Amino acid sequence: MDVSLIFKIAAIGIVVSVLNQVLARSGREEQATMTTLAGLVVVLMMIVRQIADLFSLVQTLFDL
């Protein structure tokens, strides 16, 4: 795992939280919720990719 993945996740979190606050303060709570969900999906897709790489590495390591 690379440290850049942690920085990417942190950057997405910061951007999503700023957008969430701006949208919530302007009275657009639904868009704020959708922005939060979109950020969560993006981060989960990044993590799922890393987990898939981990499983393939374990499979290769133990020659399964």
C-alpha positions as CSV (number, residue, x, y, z in Angstrom):
1,M,0.0,0.0,0.0
2,D,1.3,3.4,-0.9
3,V,1.1,6.5,1.3
4,S,-0.4,8.4,-1.6
5,L,-3.6,6.4,-1.2
6,I,-4.0,7.8,2.3
7,F,-3.4,11.4,1.0
8,K,-6.0,10.8,-1.8
9,I,-8.6,9.6,0.7
10,A,-7.8,12.6,3.0
11,A,-8.1,15.0,0.1
12,I,-11.5,13.6,-1.0
13,G,-12.7,13.8,2.6
14,I,-11.7,17.4,2.9
15,V,-13.3,18.4,-0.4
16,V,-16.5,16.5,0.4
17,S,-16.7,18.0,3.9
18,V,-16.3,21.6,2.5
19,L,-18.9,21.0,-0.2
20,N,-21.2,19.5,2.4
21,Q,-20.9,22.5,4.6
22,V,-21.4,25.0,1.8
23,L,-24.5,23.1,0.5
24,A,-26.0,22.7,3.9
25,R,-25.6,26.4,4.8
26,S,-27.2,27.4,1.6
27,G,-30.3,25.2,2.3
28,R,-29.5,22.4,-0.1
29,E,-29.4,19.5,2.3
30,E,-30.3,16.9,-0.3
31,Q,-27.4,17.9,-2.5
32,A,-25.1,17.9,0.5
33,T,-26.2,14.3,1.3
34,M,-25.7,13.2,-2.3
35,T,-22.2,14.8,-2.3
36,T,-21.3,12.9,0.9
37,L,-22.6,9.6,-0.6
38,A,-20.7,10.2,-3.8
39,G,-17.5,10.8,-1.9
40,L,-18.1,7.7,0.2
41,V,-18.6,5.6,-3.0
42,V,-15.4,7.0,-4.6
43,V,-13.4,6.1,-1.5
44,L,-14.9,2.7,-1.2
45,M,-14.1,1.9,-4.8
46,M,-10.5,2.9,-4.1
47,I,-10.4,0.6,-1.1
48,V,-12.0,-2.3,-2.9
49,R,-9.4,-2.1,-5.6
50,Q,-6.6,-2.3,-3.0
51,I,-8.3,-5.2,-1.3
52,A,-8.6,-7.0,-4.6
53,D,-4.9,-6.4,-5.2
54,L,-4.2,-7.8,-1.7
55,F,-6.2,-11.0,-2.4
56,S,-4.4,-11.5,-5.7
57,L,-1.0,-11.0,-3.9
58,V,-1.9,-13.6,-1.2
59,Q,-3.1,-16.0,-3.9
60,T,0.1,-15.6,-5.8
61,L,2.2,-15.9,-2.6
62,F,0.7,-19.2,-1.5
63,D,0.3,-20.4,-5.1
64,L,-3.4,-21.1,-4.8
